[in-house]
Amino acid sequence: MNELDRLLRPDLRGRTPYGAPQLDVAVRLNTNENPHPPSPGLVADVAAKVAEAARSMNRYPDRDAVVLRGELARYLTRATGTQVGAEHVWAANGSNEILQQLLQAFGGPGRTALGFDPTYSMHHLISTGTGTRWLPVQRLPGFRLEPAAAALVVHEHAPDVVLLCSPNNPTGTALDLDVVEAVYDASRGLVVVDEAYAEFSHRPSAVSLLAGRERLVVTRTMSKAFAFAAARLGYLAADPAVVDALQLVRLPYHLSVLTQAAALAALEHADELLSTVDAVTVQRDRLVREMCSLDLEVVESDANFVLFGEFSDQRATWQGLLERGVLVRDVGLRGWLRVTAGTEEETTAFLDALRQGLATTDGKATA
């Protein structure tokens, strides 16, 4: 053990950081990005707002992002049909920072966060990074959650934080609101519903459950449906007391003036940006349909990606697709891979590569 290893926290030794391969290949379908780039009009408006904001870069930004939170609240009100005010909204650098702040404030040493595996791997990593004990509970067959079973687990373990993901990453499965209600009623701590992919689903948002539930939090992002991944803007809706608590742990001036300006420009173009959602879901449903026709196991998805398998060696399948110019995601779930719904051309390239691979194997072992 070298000197730095000795100084590093014991629970971090030997771990690897979160990351997806960033490889120069023709078709990249591994990080659930929206494949549709911003329009020239949006690019021009972002540039103009950022240029204006840059005039005051010698001053710190509004540390509470009041204007941005107001616009996010208006968007959520329109999108969910539930009245949301700026006092219910908090914003940060991606939904990961939102989750980190929540666990800094409500988790920590001596406290436990519970999640239902397989789920978004950052839930575990952020829990560990904040000194919060991570308690994974396996999902039911088909990667399902049912109200009574989920509530029983939460009641038994009494975690300080429950992390739900709907639609769930990497499975794409969404939660019925009765699951969220049952978990909340069974819990004594914070219940966080990660809705990063909510715009791709037709199910009602957990935002509709916020009234009267001060321990419920709904997190979202502009990275996916808004095609704004590079800007790094995540946000939450919750009781104002949750927002107040996060201000105790957030870094001073954590959200730059440039990020706030770019996000405000994107929200002005919300209808335009979200118009790509239908195109993405068409390709998602095409992936499900055509992979099922190849006799693969495919999980029905409410997100912008699809989990498929089951392979005897998913790593070999991943490598075979890569050799054919297509990058998908090995999420570490034995037998399964995840593919993002891309453009029509990208989806065709993936399906062609998959068929070629299956044609040279027994149809299930590798591709």
ABEGO torsion letter per residue (X at the ends): XBAAAAABBAAABGBBBBEBBBBBBABBAAAGBBABBBBAAAAAAAAAAAAAAAAAAABBBBAAGAAAAAAAAAAAAAAAGBBBBAAABBBBBEAAAAAAAAAAAABEBGBBBBBBOBBBAAAAAAAAAAGBBBBBBBBBBGGBBBAAAAAAAAAAAGBABBBBBOBBOAAGBBBBAAAAAAAAAABABBBBBBAAAAAABABBBAAAAABGBAABBBBBBAABAAGAAAAGBBBBBBBAAAAAAAAAABBBGABBAAAAAAAAAAAAAAAAAAAAAAAAAAAAAAAAAAAAAAGBBBBBBABABBBBOBBABAAAAAAAAAAAGBBBBBAGBBGBBBBBBBBAAAAAAAAAAAAAAAAABAGAABX
